[in-house]
């Protein structure tokens, strides 16, 4: 069947063989073509719900366009999130299995299909309504600020290093300020406030009314709230607020059953696997407003081309990244998603009594890798960071190289970008043995440790070899390797913490390595 948008409605037409979709908003096509509808057993009047869901999404697309005009200044706007969210819902449900049917009712399918679109429009509307009063692009205190701005300033005080960096570097003020705004917005109760949600549903209009109790405002509020709880979506208090099995009579849609607990945990897990740009860990924004920063346009491209591959039982996130901070951010993001998956699996076993789709066992980020073609320099760009230090080693090693080998020019630049660096009294100086410590074990000693990875750090034999070459005491060399991040030990990603550790390392080991 095809979809044709006409004024305030969406009309569907087609014969037995179906017709190609007429030109329509991609959101409408996504909702109409969703594989979720395939899980509804025959005879449950799925067509009625599918029609009105598509009409609701067509209206939401128009509401989205109006809200987007008020978010044009947002450098973190994430237009690719809805397709990822909707795709994750479909992927979790999998293909219909006659041997393990989900016993899905059309009203439940309607919620699974609609919620990604409702969630996105709710985010956009709140952003557009609050941003003018908050002024995210302005960091620091504003005299006689309105209450919303004051609340934002209080929240921002917990991120003082980012705020100070944005104030010192005007070009970084907007991305840092808007990132803080999104984090502040995520904590506000207004996102799932009944009054705000009712306004959204009224904007959807007749199609929301036709779906009746399916879109009961209290139900939508609870489901929206669950999307932001992370692993807390499976807490007893929250699950107890959702009906395990609710009956709903929809005019012209027939008698329906809505198992809110099952819907809630599946939506939360799909949301947690959808790689929203502002949901990435703080390490990403920490690499904005510094030399060789994260490029937000490239980040969007990375997220748009990323996806879950591998087997259904052990999915692996595939992404090619152009910045080390994005690699670390996606790995940390996947670890959080894996934690959410574990809680959902446990809840499915202990609390959910209805049939659940076969969930993955674990989530992996093993295929989150550097982009070999990134940065415009190809492989040569990766192999010569002395001339262009924008390769993909972890940032603590990159920062050490910059400070140890180009201290005069770059120290001032880094100090301007990162105010926290000016509090450091000493920088770990370069030593002759460092070249060998940062060489890939087993390779020619002249081939430096540029293509750093967690699987190719210093080995015990390599450390002994370097100690023999330079006549250094092995304990001091081990301490030195840890300071350089060349041993498998926890290494700080933040500049301030890194510099503090470097200062301590320089003080503690100065005597033992002076002989080098």
SETIDO-455523 format. One line per 10 residues: number of its first residue (from 1); their letters; for each residue x, y, z of C-alpha. Coordinates in nm, 4 decimals, decimal comma. Example, Ala and Ser with C-alpha at 12.3 -4.5 7.8 and 13.67 -1.06 7.14 Angstrom:
2
1	as	1,2300 -0,4500 0,7800 ~ 1,3670 -0,1060 0,7140
This chain:
516
1	xxxxxxxxxx	0,0000 0,0000 0,0000 ~ 0,1033 0,3579 -0,0533 ~ 0,0660 0,6655 0,1633 ~ -0,0589 1,0006 0,0357 ~ -0,0608 1,3084 0,2601 ~ -0,3562 1,5381 0,1910 ~ -0,4009 1,8416 0,4127 ~ -0,4816 1,7133 0,7635 ~ -0,5125 1,3415 0,6807 ~ -0,3171 1,0560 0,5336
11	xxxxxxxxxx	-0,5008 0,8397 0,2826 ~ -0,3864 0,4907 0,1906 ~ -0,4595 0,3209 -0,1337 ~ -0,3538 0,0045 -0,3051 ~ -0,4625 -0,3147 -0,4665 ~ -0,3870 -0,6762 -0,3868 ~ -0,0293 -0,6382 -0,4989 ~ 0,0163 -0,2968 -0,3302 ~ 0,1464 0,0251 -0,4783 ~ 0,4689 0,2141 -0,4267
21	xxxxxxxxxx	0,4390 0,4855 -0,1599 ~ 0,3440 0,8286 -0,2883 ~ 0,5759 1,1140 -0,1852 ~ 0,5444 1,1515 0,1906 ~ 0,7380 1,2556 0,4982 ~ 0,9873 0,9815 0,5884 ~ 0,8319 0,9654 0,9324 ~ 0,4959 0,8603 0,7851 ~ 0,6549 0,5974 0,5654 ~ 0,8528 0,4641 0,8626
31	xxxxxxxxxx	0,5378 0,4312 1,0756 ~ 0,3320 0,2738 0,7975 ~ 0,6034 0,0281 0,6917 ~ 0,7101 -0,0679 1,0454 ~ 0,7574 -0,4418 1,0888 ~ 0,5923 -0,4117 1,4318 ~ 0,2524 -0,4470 1,2592 ~ 0,3535 -0,7929 1,1360 ~ 0,3430 -0,9257 1,4938 ~ -0,0338 -0,8706 1,5276
41	xxxxxxxxxx	-0,2346 -1,1908 1,4756 ~ -0,4941 -1,1856 1,1996 ~ -0,8438 -1,0753 1,2928 ~ -0,7473 -0,8055 1,5466 ~ -0,8328 -0,5043 1,3266 ~ -0,4733 -0,3881 1,2821 ~ -0,5692 -0,1752 0,9802 ~ -0,7702 0,0713 1,1906 ~ -0,4762 0,1388 1,4227 ~ -0,2211 0,1475 1,1430
51	xxxxxxxxxx	-0,4268 0,4105 0,9582 ~ -0,4649 0,6386 1,2599 ~ -0,1042 0,5961 1,3707 ~ 0,0094 0,7076 1,0254 ~ -0,2245 1,0079 1,0440 ~ -0,0908 1,0918 1,3910 ~ 0,2674 1,0736 1,2674 ~ 0,1815 1,2988 0,9714 ~ 0,0515 1,5575 1,2183 ~ 0,3574 1,5128 1,4405
61	xxxxxxxxxx	0,5779 1,5785 1,1379 ~ 0,4110 1,9161 1,0919 ~ 0,4455 1,9935 1,4631 ~ 0,8112 1,8932 1,4362 ~ 0,8684 2,1389 1,1516 ~ 0,7210 2,4221 1,3565 ~ 0,9326 2,3335 1,6594 ~ 1,2515 2,2982 1,4547 ~ 1,2349 2,6636 1,3587 ~ 1,2903 2,7434 1,7255
71	xxxxxxxxxx	1,5882 2,5103 1,7606 ~ 1,7890 2,6197 1,4569 ~ 2,0730 2,7470 1,6791 ~ 2,1145 2,4113 1,8548 ~ 2,4495 2,2610 1,7424 ~ 2,3507 1,9236 1,8942 ~ 2,0218 1,8857 1,7071 ~ 1,9803 1,5189 1,6296 ~ 1,7559 1,4615 1,3282 ~ 1,8776 1,1045 1,2906
81	xxxxxxxxxx	1,7647 0,9846 1,6314 ~ 1,4038 0,8936 1,5435 ~ 1,4978 0,6508 1,2636 ~ 1,7482 0,4836 1,4992 ~ 1,4897 0,4590 1,7778 ~ 1,2190 0,3177 1,5500 ~ 1,4654 0,0753 1,3948 ~ 1,5760 -0,0423 1,7400 ~ 1,2148 -0,1199 1,8347 ~ 1,1715 -0,3289 1,5196
91	xxxxxxxxxx	1,5060 -0,5013 1,5720 ~ 1,4248 -0,5985 1,9307 ~ 1,0936 -0,7531 1,8278 ~ 1,2644 -0,9430 1,5464 ~ 1,0766 -1,1383 1,2830 ~ 0,7404 -1,2956 1,3689 ~ 0,7941 -1,6471 1,5001 ~ 0,4860 -1,8738 1,4812 ~ 0,6462 -2,0914 1,7474 ~ 0,6896 -1,7992 1,9885
101	xxxxxxxxxx	0,4162 -1,5423 1,9125 ~ 0,4201 -1,2187 2,1098 ~ 0,0370 -1,2060 2,1309 ~ 0,0566 -0,8381 2,0359 ~ -0,2613 -0,6310 2,0250 ~ -0,2953 -0,3440 1,7746 ~ -0,3071 -0,0842 2,0541 ~ 0,0259 -0,2151 2,1844 ~ 0,1752 -0,2042 1,8351 ~ 0,0467 0,1523 1,8013
111	xxxxxxxxxx	0,2374 0,2558 2,1150 ~ 0,5568 0,0827 2,0027 ~ 0,5409 0,2569 1,6653 ~ 0,4274 0,5992 1,7891 ~ 0,6465 0,6570 2,0924 ~ 0,9728 0,7396 1,9064 ~ 0,7887 1,0174 1,7209 ~ 0,6057 1,1460 2,0271 ~ 0,9324 1,1479 2,2207 ~ 1,1161 1,3454 1,9535
121	xxxxxxxxxx	0,8446 1,6089 1,9123 ~ 0,8189 1,6465 2,2889 ~ 1,1952 1,7090 2,3060 ~ 1,1808 1,9650 2,0259 ~ 0,8810 2,1496 2,1709 ~ 1,0421 2,1786 2,5132 ~ 1,3708 2,2908 2,3618 ~ 1,2018 2,5543 2,1484 ~ 0,9901 2,6822 2,4377 ~ 1,2647 2,7005 2,7032
131	xxxxxxxxxx	1,5733 2,7991 2,5029 ~ 1,4761 3,1681 2,4558 ~ 1,4501 3,2196 2,8334 ~ 1,7568 3,0107 2,9170 ~ 1,9893 3,1413 2,6409 ~ 2,2138 2,8326 2,6353 ~ 2,4798 3,0014 2,4221 ~ 2,5599 3,2445 2,7051 ~ 2,7676 3,0941 2,9842 ~ 2,8166 3,2348 3,3317
141	xxxxxxxxxx	2,5925 3,4508 3,5475 ~ 2,3434 3,6989 3,4055 ~ 2,2207 3,9832 3,6255 ~ 1,8478 3,9764 3,7087 ~ 1,8046 3,6498 3,5174 ~ 1,4573 3,4921 3,4971 ~ 1,3938 3,1793 3,7096 ~ 1,4570 2,9338 3,4253 ~ 1,7916 3,0938 3,3464 ~ 1,8846 3,0912 3,7155
151	xxxxxxxxxx	1,8017 2,7213 3,7394 ~ 2,0197 2,6547 3,4352 ~ 2,3077 2,8542 3,5863 ~ 2,2862 2,6564 3,9105 ~ 2,2983 2,3319 3,7119 ~ 2,5955 2,4572 3,5079 ~ 2,7954 2,5267 3,8234 ~ 2,8458 2,1517 3,8500 ~ 3,0382 2,1689 3,5210 ~ 3,2582 2,4664 3,6042
161	xxxxxxxxxx	3,5557 2,3621 3,3906 ~ 3,3383 2,3399 3,0793 ~ 3,1753 2,6730 3,1585 ~ 3,5114 2,8422 3,2074 ~ 3,6421 2,6981 2,8818 ~ 3,3371 2,8274 2,6951 ~ 3,3807 3,1728 2,8444 ~ 3,7473 3,1877 2,7439 ~ 3,6876 3,0554 2,3948 ~ 3,3776 3,2229 2,2449
171	xxxxxxxxxx	3,3574 2,9737 1,9563 ~ 3,3095 2,6945 2,2123 ~ 3,0409 2,8732 2,4144 ~ 2,7466 2,7590 2,2014 ~ 2,8273 2,3855 2,1763 ~ 2,9199 2,3665 2,5452 ~ 2,6214 2,5756 2,6550 ~ 2,3734 2,3802 2,4458 ~ 2,5132 2,0481 2,5680 ~ 2,4636 2,1657 2,9259
181	xxxxxxxxxx	2,1131 2,2806 2,8308 ~ 2,0207 1,9345 2,7006 ~ 2,1531 1,7694 3,0157 ~ 1,9601 2,0188 3,2293 ~ 1,6472 1,9630 3,0220 ~ 1,6731 1,5857 3,0677 ~ 1,6436 1,6303 3,4442 ~ 1,3354 1,8505 3,4345 ~ 1,0006 1,6966 3,5170 ~ 0,8306 1,8931 3,2412
191	xxxxxxxxxx	0,9278 1,6328 2,9839 ~ 0,6720 1,3865 3,1196 ~ 0,4445 1,6384 3,2956 ~ 0,0763 1,5488 3,2361 ~ -0,0179 1,9035 3,1380 ~ 0,2630 1,9255 2,8818 ~ 0,1822 1,5807 2,7439 ~ -0,1870 1,6685 2,7120 ~ -0,0886 1,9740 2,5081 ~ 0,1140 1,7491 2,2791
201	xxxxxxxxxx	-0,1728 1,5029 2,2347 ~ -0,4153 1,7875 2,1612 ~ -0,1745 1,9027 1,8911 ~ -0,1976 1,5549 1,7356 ~ -0,5724 1,6132 1,7037 ~ -0,8419 1,3739 1,5716 ~ -0,6086 1,0811 1,5134 ~ -0,5106 1,0821 1,8830 ~ -0,8792 1,0973 1,9758 ~ -0,9539 0,8027 1,7461
211	xxxxxxxxxx	-0,6922 0,5929 1,9244 ~ -0,8754 0,6586 2,2501 ~ -0,7347 0,4984 2,5642 ~ -0,4287 0,3837 2,3717 ~ -0,2969 0,7380 2,4146 ~ -0,4315 0,7993 2,7612 ~ -0,2185 1,0934 2,8862 ~ -0,1230 0,9103 3,2055 ~ -0,0006 0,6123 3,0036 ~ 0,2001 0,8320 2,7652
221	xxxxxxxxxx	0,3493 1,0247 3,0601 ~ 0,4664 0,7074 3,2304 ~ 0,6164 0,5668 2,9110 ~ 0,7987 0,8939 2,8342 ~ 0,9329 0,9012 3,1881 ~ 1,0602 0,5450 3,1515 ~ 1,2674 0,6356 2,8468 ~ 1,4908 0,8554 3,0629 ~ 1,5357 0,6204 3,3567 ~ 1,8025 0,3980 3,2053
231	xxxxxxxxxx	1,8424 0,0783 3,4116 ~ 1,6030 0,2367 3,6634 ~ 1,3198 0,1517 3,4250 ~ 1,3140 -0,1886 3,5912 ~ 1,2963 -0,0592 3,9485 ~ 1,0020 -0,2006 4,1379 ~ 0,8586 0,1457 4,2074 ~ 0,8444 0,2338 3,8398 ~ 0,7197 -0,1016 3,7136 ~ 0,4474 -0,1017 3,9792
241	xxxxxxxxxx	0,3238 0,2283 3,8338 ~ 0,2565 0,0527 3,5012 ~ -0,0375 -0,1854 3,4595 ~ 0,0793 -0,5381 3,3921 ~ -0,2336 -0,6053 3,1842 ~ -0,4841 -0,3302 3,1057 ~ -0,8089 -0,3605 2,9120 ~ -0,9100 -0,0805 2,6744 ~ -1,2169 -0,0417 2,4569 ~ -1,1401 0,1608 2,1430
251	xxxxxxxxxx	-1,4390 0,2849 1,9421 ~ -1,4222 0,1145 1,5999 ~ -1,0965 -0,0489 1,7118 ~ -1,2476 -0,3191 1,9282 ~ -1,1461 -0,4557 2,2668 ~ -0,7770 -0,4212 2,3335 ~ -0,5253 -0,5369 2,5901 ~ -0,2248 -0,3170 2,6722 ~ 0,0553 -0,4718 2,8777 ~ 0,2265 -0,1473 2,9823
261	xxxxxxxxxx	0,5136 -0,3088 3,1720 ~ 0,6195 -0,5068 2,8667 ~ 0,5818 -0,2033 2,6387 ~ 0,7732 0,0194 2,8828 ~ 1,0855 -0,1946 2,9186 ~ 1,1060 -0,2682 2,5448 ~ 1,0800 0,1012 2,4578 ~ 1,3398 0,1934 2,7207 ~ 1,5847 -0,0652 2,5887 ~ 1,5316 0,0462 2,2283
271	xxxxxxxxxx	1,5829 0,4077 2,3352 ~ 1,9030 0,3119 2,5163 ~ 2,0421 0,1484 2,2021 ~ 1,9639 0,4390 1,9673 ~ 2,2873 0,6418 2,0054 ~ 2,1430 0,9901 2,0600 ~ 2,4079 1,2572 2,0154 ~ 2,3400 1,4247 2,3516 ~ 2,3200 1,0873 2,5259 ~ 2,6879 1,0218 2,4590
281	xxxxxxxxxx	2,9101 1,0494 2,7689 ~ 3,0684 1,3717 2,8855 ~ 3,4048 1,2828 2,7301 ~ 3,2690 1,3995 2,3925 ~ 3,1873 1,7550 2,5020 ~ 3,5128 1,7666 2,6978 ~ 3,6844 1,7562 2,3595 ~ 3,5007 2,0619 2,2253 ~ 3,6774 2,3973 2,2402 ~ 4,0308 2,2538 2,2508
291	xxxxxxxxxx	4,2978 2,2058 1,9861 ~ 4,1946 1,9220 1,7528 ~ 3,8357 1,9097 1,8827 ~ 3,5463 1,6768 1,8143 ~ 3,3739 1,7997 1,4981 ~ 2,9967 1,7809 1,5535 ~ 2,9177 1,7435 1,1822 ~ 3,1551 1,4474 1,1625 ~ 3,0040 1,3089 1,4819 ~ 2,6581 1,3150 1,3239
301	xxxxxxxxxx	2,7950 1,1309 1,0205 ~ 2,9549 0,8726 1,2478 ~ 2,6302 0,8122 1,4361 ~ 2,4235 0,8056 1,1156 ~ 2,6449 0,5367 0,9633 ~ 2,6767 0,3341 1,2855 ~ 2,4609 0,0344 1,3611 ~ 2,4265 -0,2942 1,5443 ~ 2,5710 -0,5940 1,3649 ~ 2,6776 -0,9433 1,4529
311	xxxxxxxxxx	2,4397 -1,2083 1,5812 ~ 2,1133 -1,1394 1,7587 ~ 2,2449 -1,2972 2,0790 ~ 2,5698 -1,0961 2,0816 ~ 2,5167 -0,7720 1,8879 ~ 2,8213 -0,5550 1,8255 ~ 2,8137 -0,1814 1,7625 ~ 2,9860 -0,0897 1,4365 ~ 3,1129 0,2653 1,3970 ~ 3,4100 0,4303 1,2296
321	xxxxxxxxxx	3,5154 0,7337 1,4302 ~ 3,7331 1,0309 1,3423 ~ 3,8224 1,1259 1,6986 ~ 3,9526 0,9241 1,9919 ~ 3,7002 1,0841 2,2279 ~ 3,4147 0,9548 2,0099 ~ 3,5603 0,6034 2,0238 ~ 3,5785 0,6149 2,4018 ~ 3,2369 0,7789 2,4220 ~ 3,0660 0,5099 2,2136
331	xxxxxxxxxx	3,2370 0,2355 2,4108 ~ 3,1173 0,3856 2,7368 ~ 2,7713 0,4378 2,5873 ~ 2,7569 0,0716 2,4871 ~ 2,8595 -0,0337 2,8377 ~ 2,5643 0,1634 2,9779 ~ 2,3315 0,0080 2,7186 ~ 2,4612 -0,3359 2,8150 ~ 2,3804 -0,2607 3,1791 ~ 2,0278 -0,1588 3,0750
341	xxxxxxxxxx	1,9932 -0,4805 2,8741 ~ 2,0909 -0,6871 3,1784 ~ 1,8229 -0,5236 3,3941 ~ 1,5587 -0,5696 3,1235 ~ 1,6493 -0,9371 3,0856 ~ 1,6181 -0,9808 3,4605 ~ 1,2817 -0,8008 3,4688 ~ 1,1585 -1,0102 3,1747 ~ 1,2372 -1,3214 3,3767 ~ 1,1093 -1,2034 3,7145
351	xxxxxxxxxx	0,8308 -0,9515 3,6466 ~ 0,6942 -0,9661 3,2910 ~ 0,4405 -1,2458 3,2554 ~ 0,3538 -1,1855 2,8879 ~ 0,5586 -1,3275 2,5975 ~ 0,8769 -1,1288 2,5390 ~ 1,0917 -1,1255 2,2247 ~ 1,4206 -1,3097 2,2435 ~ 1,6573 -1,0493 2,3879 ~ 2,0334 -1,0348 2,3234
361	xxxxxxxxxx	2,2649 -1,1757 2,5866 ~ 2,5190 -0,8908 2,5794 ~ 2,6036 -0,5764 2,3840 ~ 2,9569 -0,5180 2,2579 ~ 3,1507 -0,2193 2,1193 ~ 3,4319 -0,4302 1,9744 ~ 3,3812 -0,2838 1,6266 ~ 3,3943 0,0819 1,7276 ~ 3,7168 0,1725 1,5495 ~ 3,9143 0,4650 1,4079
371	xxxxxxxxxx	3,8217 0,5781 1,0591 ~ 4,1179 0,5025 0,8350 ~ 4,0108 0,7668 0,5877 ~ 3,9236 1,0366 0,8403 ~ 4,0804 1,3811 0,8516 ~ 4,1588 1,4033 0,4825 ~ 4,5056 1,2537 0,5191 ~ 4,4433 0,8830 0,4736 ~ 4,6915 0,6393 0,6225 ~ 4,9790 0,8864 0,6129
381	xxxxxxxxxx	4,7791 1,1156 0,8392 ~ 4,7558 0,8374 1,0976 ~ 5,1245 0,7539 1,0791 ~ 5,2710 1,1023 1,1221 ~ 5,1088 1,2780 1,4185 ~ 5,4235 1,4862 1,4763 ~ 5,3201 1,6941 1,1750 ~ 4,9460 1,6549 1,2214 ~ 4,8701 1,5315 1,5752 ~ 4,5084 1,4444 1,4986
391	xxxxxxxxxx	4,5423 1,0669 1,4923 ~ 4,3547 0,8200 1,7054 ~ 4,5693 0,7381 2,0081 ~ 4,3984 0,8063 2,3421 ~ 4,3984 1,1684 2,4396 ~ 4,6240 1,1290 2,7442 ~ 4,9028 1,0002 2,5164 ~ 4,8328 1,2683 2,2560 ~ 4,8420 1,5407 2,5204 ~ 5,1703 1,4058 2,6592
401	xxxxxxxxxx	5,3285 1,4174 2,3136 ~ 5,2199 1,7744 2,2619 ~ 5,3457 1,8925 2,5982 ~ 5,6668 1,6905 2,6071 ~ 5,7855 1,7632 2,2553 ~ 5,6369 2,1010 2,1680 ~ 5,6000 2,2638 2,5080 ~ 5,6476 2,6301 2,4280 ~ 5,4019 2,6749 2,1393 ~ 5,1295 2,4359 2,2468
411	xxxxxxxxxx	5,1378 2,4778 2,6230 ~ 5,0086 2,8340 2,5872 ~ 4,7437 2,7213 2,3393 ~ 4,6283 2,4400 2,5658 ~ 4,6296 2,6703 2,8666 ~ 4,4030 2,9114 2,6813 ~ 4,1660 2,6336 2,5766 ~ 4,1691 2,4434 2,9042 ~ 4,1968 2,6769 3,2046 ~ 4,2501 2,3826 3,4368
421	xxxxxxxxxx	4,5920 2,3218 3,2839 ~ 4,7287 2,6496 3,4222 ~ 4,7029 2,5157 3,7764 ~ 4,9746 2,2588 3,7079 ~ 5,3177 2,3508 3,8391 ~ 5,5207 2,0978 3,6410 ~ 5,4886 1,8936 3,3249 ~ 5,6337 1,5459 3,2934 ~ 5,9487 1,6023 3,0836 ~ 6,0412 1,3832 2,7894
431	xxxxxxxxxx	6,3123 1,1208 2,8421 ~ 6,5161 0,9267 2,5843 ~ 6,3658 0,5943 2,6928 ~ 6,0136 0,7205 2,6223 ~ 6,0604 0,6599 2,2512 ~ 6,1069 0,2889 2,3148 ~ 5,8275 0,2715 2,5734 ~ 5,5901 0,4104 2,3137 ~ 5,7143 0,1763 2,0426 ~ 5,4891 -0,1106 1,9445
441	xxxxxxxxxx	5,6348 -0,4293 2,0986 ~ 5,7792 -0,6621 1,8370 ~ 5,8250 -0,3912 1,5762 ~ 6,1328 -0,2086 1,4645 ~ 6,2468 0,0292 1,7389 ~ 6,2076 0,3202 1,5004 ~ 5,8378 0,2504 1,4455 ~ 5,6618 0,4498 1,7120 ~ 5,3534 0,3518 1,9037 ~ 5,1259 0,5672 1,6857
451	xxxxxxxxxx	4,8449 0,3226 1,6194 ~ 4,7806 0,2718 1,9871 ~ 4,5174 0,0222 2,0969 ~ 4,4157 -0,1542 2,4164 ~ 4,5589 -0,4765 2,2762 ~ 4,9062 -0,3457 2,1994 ~ 5,0426 -0,1790 2,5111 ~ 5,3758 -0,2560 2,6746 ~ 5,4373 -0,6177 2,7671 ~ 5,6612 -0,7345 3,0520
461	xxxxxxxxxx	5,9266 -0,8534 2,8053 ~ 5,9163 -0,5192 2,6245 ~ 5,9663 -0,3336 2,9529 ~ 6,2653 -0,5536 3,0411 ~ 6,4131 -0,4903 2,6982 ~ 6,3802 -0,1125 2,7358 ~ 6,5249 -0,1291 3,0858 ~ 6,8259 -0,3206 2,9526 ~ 6,8774 -0,0800 2,6644 ~ 6,8751 0,2301 2,8809
471	xxxxxxxxxx	7,0119 0,0880 3,2046 ~ 6,7028 0,1989 3,3919 ~ 6,5670 0,0412 3,7081 ~ 6,2664 -0,1724 3,6156 ~ 6,0338 -0,0411 3,8939 ~ 6,1033 0,3177 3,7853 ~ 6,0455 0,2232 3,4207 ~ 5,7135 0,0574 3,5085 ~ 5,6083 0,3738 3,6901 ~ 5,7163 0,5787 3,3898
481	xxxxxxxxxx	5,5190 0,3572 3,1496 ~ 5,2090 0,3968 3,3639 ~ 5,2510 0,7734 3,3603 ~ 5,2659 0,7658 2,9811 ~ 4,9593 0,5448 2,9542 ~ 5,1650 0,2675 2,7950 ~ 5,0558 0,0046 3,0471 ~ 4,7056 -0,1465 3,0847 ~ 4,6083 0,0609 3,3857 ~ 4,3275 0,3138 3,4271
491	xxxxxxxxxx	4,4224 0,6363 3,2505 ~ 4,2365 0,9626 3,3010 ~ 4,0626 1,1169 3,0046 ~ 4,0200 1,4617 3,1556 ~ 4,2970 1,7138 3,1047 ~ 4,2936 1,8328 3,4656 ~ 4,3202 1,4822 3,6107 ~ 4,5870 1,3879 3,3593 ~ 4,8039 1,6839 3,4422 ~ 4,7670 1,6216 3,8147
501	xxxxxxxxxx	4,8804 1,2621 3,7665 ~ 5,1707 1,3770 3,5493 ~ 5,2809 1,6204 3,8193 ~ 5,2692 1,3512 4,0858 ~ 5,4566 1,1093 3,8608 ~ 5,7266 1,3640 3,7877 ~ 5,7752 1,4321 4,1605 ~ 5,7749 1,0682 4,2706 ~ 6,0037 0,9308 4,0035 ~ 6,2424 1,2173 3,9387
511	xxxxxx	6,5208 1,0750 4,1527 ~ 6,5032 0,7211 4,0207 ~ 6,5053 0,8160 3,6529 ~ 6,7529 1,1002 3,6646 ~ 7,0307 0,8580 3,5691 ~ 6,8810 0,8232 3,2234
